[in-house]
């Protein structure tokens, strides 16, 4: 029988922002969790190698999933693509060591665990069937039915990331949880994550953002790092703007 977890810390969309990750890992409840589950987009950002090294140092406590941005970095490094939509992507791809590219290439796209109070939980990056498909908190019920097509009826909870905005909602009797983004939040600054079991508890860890921007600017060689860090760490992209831009693609 599959082991049942009591408490999981879920981190998504770290995007290579080491100071934000360090702040979340320092949280007592993250340290006390049974496992840390990563729901993808771990590396596409200013400090991808350092983020991977820190997470891998946590050992078997960490359960890994790849996101679309991780996949794109691997494809770029291996010559399977010549461009990445995210401007910082090529820089991040070049920063990875060969062993890290190999590690990312082997990560699964979904993970299923049993969690006390939630039953069988499916973890994915965007949706259970695709690593860059968009669904939002206000997506229509028929859109959720579409992305749940073929899902095992025993799965009562789906945990996803990708949109960088935290929410919890019901969709066709399933609980859907998005922990938001650790490193590139939309709508509200801070490092966003989630505790699972027996419920879904959305969390945000405040940290010294001006100091983090200064640190990234000093330590990262990306040419536009000061502008990048100032925009994303301060969450200059509002949730209203993002929902309006993505709504038509997400069935809202």
C-alpha positions as CSV (number, residue, x, y, z in Angstrom):
1,X,0.0,0.0,0.0
2,X,1.3,3.5,-0.9
3,X,2.4,5.4,2.2
4,X,0.2,8.3,3.4
5,X,1.9,11.6,4.1
6,X,0.7,13.8,6.9
7,X,2.2,17.1,5.8
8,X,3.8,18.2,2.6
9,X,5.3,21.6,1.7
10,X,4.7,22.4,-2.0
11,X,6.9,24.8,-3.8
12,X,6.3,25.9,-7.4
13,X,7.9,28.3,-9.9
14,X,11.1,29.1,-8.1
15,X,12.6,30.3,-11.4
16,X,16.1,30.4,-10.2
17,X,15.6,33.0,-7.4
18,X,17.9,31.8,-4.7
19,X,17.1,34.4,-2.0
20,X,13.3,33.5,-2.2
21,X,14.0,29.8,-2.0
22,X,16.3,30.2,1.0
23,X,13.6,32.2,2.8
24,X,11.0,29.4,2.3
25,X,13.4,26.6,3.2
26,X,14.1,28.5,6.5
27,X,10.4,28.2,7.4
28,X,10.0,25.9,10.4
29,X,6.9,24.2,8.9
30,X,8.8,23.5,5.7
31,X,11.7,21.9,7.7
32,X,9.1,19.9,9.6
33,X,7.2,18.6,6.6
34,X,7.3,15.0,5.6
35,X,8.5,15.9,2.1
36,X,9.0,19.0,-0.1
37,X,7.2,18.7,-3.5
38,X,8.4,20.8,-6.4
39,X,5.8,21.4,-9.1
40,X,8.2,22.6,-11.8
41,X,9.8,25.7,-13.3
42,X,12.7,25.4,-10.9
43,X,15.5,26.8,-12.9
44,X,14.5,29.4,-15.5
45,X,15.9,32.5,-13.8
46,X,19.0,34.2,-12.6
47,X,20.6,31.5,-10.4
48,X,19.5,28.2,-11.8
49,X,22.7,26.2,-10.8
50,X,22.7,27.5,-7.2
51,X,19.0,26.7,-6.8
52,X,19.4,23.2,-8.0
53,X,22.4,22.6,-5.8
54,X,20.6,23.9,-2.7
55,X,17.5,21.7,-3.4
56,X,19.6,18.6,-4.2
57,X,21.4,19.1,-0.9
58,X,18.1,18.4,0.8
59,X,18.4,14.8,-0.3
60,X,15.4,12.4,-0.5
61,X,13.1,14.9,1.3
62,X,12.6,16.6,-2.1
63,X,10.2,15.2,-4.7
64,X,10.7,16.7,-8.1
65,X,8.6,17.5,-11.1
66,X,9.7,19.4,-14.3
67,X,7.9,22.4,-15.7
68,X,7.7,23.7,-19.2
69,X,10.5,26.2,-18.5
70,X,12.8,23.4,-17.2
71,X,12.1,21.4,-20.3
72,X,12.9,24.4,-22.5
73,X,16.3,24.9,-20.9
74,X,17.1,21.2,-21.5
75,X,16.0,21.4,-25.1
76,X,18.0,24.5,-25.7
77,X,21.2,23.0,-24.2
78,X,20.8,19.9,-26.3
79,X,20.2,21.8,-29.5
80,X,16.5,20.7,-29.8
81,X,15.4,24.4,-30.0
82,X,17.2,27.6,-30.9
83,X,15.0,30.0,-29.0
84,X,13.2,30.2,-25.6
85,X,10.1,32.5,-25.2
86,X,11.4,33.8,-21.8
87,X,14.2,36.3,-22.5
88,X,16.2,35.1,-19.5
89,X,15.9,31.4,-20.6
90,X,19.0,31.2,-22.8
91,X,21.1,32.7,-20.1
92,X,19.7,30.2,-17.5
93,X,20.3,27.3,-19.9
94,X,24.0,28.3,-20.3
95,X,24.4,28.6,-16.5
96,X,23.5,24.9,-15.9
97,X,26.2,22.3,-15.6
98,X,26.0,19.2,-17.8
99,X,25.1,17.1,-14.8
100,X,22.3,19.4,-14.0
101,X,20.9,19.3,-17.5
102,X,21.0,15.5,-17.3
103,X,19.2,15.7,-14.0
104,X,16.4,18.0,-15.2
105,X,15.9,15.8,-18.3
106,X,15.0,12.9,-16.2
107,X,12.4,14.5,-14.0
108,X,8.8,13.3,-14.3
109,X,5.8,15.5,-15.4
110,X,3.3,14.2,-12.8
111,X,3.4,12.6,-9.4
112,X,0.7,10.9,-7.3
113,X,0.8,10.7,-3.5
114,X,-1.6,9.9,-0.8
115,X,-2.0,12.8,1.7
116,X,-3.9,12.5,5.0
117,X,-7.2,14.4,4.7
118,X,-7.0,14.8,1.0
119,X,-6.7,11.2,-0.3
120,X,-5.0,10.7,-3.6
121,X,-3.4,13.8,-4.8
122,X,-2.0,14.4,-8.3
123,X,0.8,16.9,-8.7
124,X,1.6,18.5,-12.0
125,X,3.0,21.8,-13.4
126,X,0.3,23.3,-15.5
127,X,-2.5,20.6,-15.9
128,X,-2.4,16.8,-15.6
129,X,-2.1,16.4,-19.4
130,X,0.2,19.3,-20.4
131,X,3.1,21.3,-18.9
132,X,2.1,24.7,-20.3
133,X,-1.7,24.6,-20.6
134,X,-3.5,27.5,-18.9
135,X,-6.2,27.2,-16.3
136,X,-7.1,29.9,-13.8
137,X,-9.1,30.3,-10.7
138,X,-12.0,31.7,-12.7
139,X,-11.8,29.2,-15.7
140,X,-15.2,27.9,-16.6
141,X,-16.4,24.5,-15.4
142,X,-16.4,23.1,-18.9
143,X,-12.7,24.1,-19.2
144,X,-11.9,22.2,-16.0
145,X,-13.8,19.2,-17.3
146,X,-11.7,19.3,-20.5
147,X,-8.4,19.4,-18.7
148,X,-9.5,16.6,-16.3
149,X,-10.4,14.3,-19.2
150,X,-9.1,10.8,-18.6
151,X,-8.1,11.5,-15.0
152,X,-8.5,8.6,-12.6
153,X,-11.7,9.1,-10.7
154,X,-9.9,8.2,-7.5
155,X,-7.9,11.5,-7.7
156,X,-9.7,14.0,-5.4
157,X,-7.1,16.7,-5.4
158,X,-5.0,18.3,-8.1
159,X,-2.0,20.5,-7.3
160,X,-0.6,22.6,-10.1
161,X,1.5,25.7,-10.6
162,X,2.5,27.6,-13.8
163,X,0.3,30.7,-13.4
164,X,2.3,32.2,-10.5
165,X,-1.0,33.1,-8.6
166,X,-2.1,31.2,-5.6
167,X,-5.7,29.8,-5.2
168,X,-7.8,27.0,-3.9
169,X,-11.1,26.1,-5.6
170,X,-13.4,23.2,-6.3
171,X,-13.9,22.0,-9.9
172,X,-16.2,19.1,-10.6
173,X,-15.8,17.8,-7.0
174,X,-12.0,17.9,-7.1
175,X,-10.0,20.3,-5.0
176,X,-7.6,22.3,-7.1
177,X,-4.6,23.9,-5.4
178,X,-2.1,26.3,-6.8
179,X,0.6,27.4,-4.3
180,X,1.6,30.4,-6.4
181,X,5.3,31.2,-7.2
182,X,8.3,31.2,-4.9
183,X,10.5,33.4,-7.1
184,X,8.2,35.2,-9.6
185,X,4.9,36.0,-7.9
186,X,2.1,37.9,-9.8
187,X,-0.1,40.2,-7.8
188,X,1.5,40.2,-4.4
189,X,5.2,40.1,-3.4
190,X,6.8,37.5,-1.2
191,X,7.7,33.8,-1.7
192,X,4.4,31.9,-2.1
193,X,4.0,28.2,-1.3
194,X,1.6,25.8,0.3
195,X,1.2,23.2,3.1
196,X,-0.9,20.2,2.3
197,X,-2.5,17.9,4.8
198,X,-5.1,17.6,6.2
199,X,-6.2,20.7,4.2
200,X,-4.6,23.1,1.8
201,X,-3.0,26.1,3.5
202,X,-1.6,28.8,1.2
203,X,1.4,30.5,2.7
204,X,3.6,33.5,1.8
205,X,7.0,34.1,3.3
206,X,8.1,37.7,3.4
207,X,11.8,38.4,2.8
208,X,14.0,41.5,2.3
209,X,13.2,42.1,-1.4
210,X,15.5,45.2,-1.9
211,X,18.4,43.2,-0.4
212,X,17.5,40.3,-2.7
213,X,17.4,42.5,-5.7
214,X,20.8,44.0,-4.8
215,X,22.2,40.5,-4.2
216,X,21.0,39.2,-7.6
217,X,22.4,42.3,-9.3
218,X,25.8,41.7,-7.7
219,X,25.9,37.9,-8.2
220,X,24.2,37.3,-11.5
221,X,25.8,38.1,-14.9
222,X,22.5,38.4,-16.8
223,X,22.7,41.8,-18.6
224,X,19.3,43.0,-17.5
225,X,19.3,41.5,-14.0
226,X,18.6,44.7,-12.1
227,X,15.5,45.4,-14.1
228,X,14.4,41.7,-14.1
229,X,14.8,41.3,-10.3
230,X,13.1,44.7,-9.6
231,X,10.1,43.8,-11.7
232,X,9.5,40.2,-10.7
233,X,10.5,40.2,-7.0
234,X,8.4,43.2,-6.4
235,X,5.5,41.5,-8.2
236,X,5.0,44.4,-10.6
237,X,2.7,42.3,-12.8
238,X,-0.7,42.5,-11.1
239,X,-3.1,39.6,-10.9
240,X,-5.8,41.7,-12.7
241,X,-3.5,42.3,-15.7
242,X,-2.4,38.6,-15.9
243,X,-6.0,37.3,-15.6
244,X,-7.2,39.7,-18.3
245,X,-4.3,38.7,-20.6
246,X,-4.6,34.9,-20.1
247,X,-8.3,34.6,-19.6
248,X,-9.2,33.9,-23.2
249,X,-6.7,31.1,-23.4
250,X,-7.7,29.6,-20.1
251,X,-11.4,29.5,-20.7
252,X,-12.3,32.3,-18.2
